[in-house]
């Protein structure tokens, strides 16, 4: 079992991103960040840029600093201070930076240090689709919130430790198999991606099938209803939640972004190298 836990309240930014608050330094300087399972680095804007992190304002600053998430304090965490940003990086966005939660690539991710410092072994996401509700979502480090899922989780093993990647056996449009994944497909759950991305050949079929009014249903191992995969744009416009991307990593690759993670409560279990899904509540 995890020795500690932290619950982070998430804000839903128009169904496009979910962000919550962390602190960096001593005393903690507050930031809002996207908790991104598709990247591994923690970065925040320097006081020389957008706003914020002032190294001289922290008594613990070296080339790293303490990171506070809920009631957890992660010591000696490496992070990036962004000193320059493109003009449109934060256009119409309410968050300051990104906290990566995928596997280690260059620097040590925050949750690796949580693990190594004996704090937590897993974390879980619940993302609320209803933008009108005050509670936008919830990220729990060290456990699961039973208020936000129904039934048991279905767990799949991680196949490649770069993303939280796993194998999928089939992709169906309605009840009909596309056969596309017969040779094998891969997917990863990505909280930092708004849409659901997949190979052009299949996404084209899906978008053709749902048409303008979203009258068909889709199952990607776990079912998605039109209300879950159609995004609202202008008053007279709906936007498909599916986008084409022809990437491969041990097979054709699907990115299961927020469109998928909203209807499915998702658990990322490093202790057992598993990803789990259950119906969100």
Secondary structure, 3 states (H helix, E strand, C coil): CCCCCEEEEEEEECCCEEEEEEEECCCCEEEEEEEECCCCCEEEEECCCCCCECHHHCCCCCCEEEEEECCEEEEEEECEEECCCCCCCCCCCCCCEEEECCCCCCCCCHHHHHHHCCCCCEEEEEECCCCCCCCCEEEEECCCCHHHEEEEEEEEECCEECCEEEEECCCEECCEECCCCCCCEEEEECCCCCCEEECHHHHHHHHHHHCCCCCCCEECCCEECHHHHEEECCCCCEEECEEECCCECCCEEEEECHHHHHHEEEEEECCCCEEEEEEEC
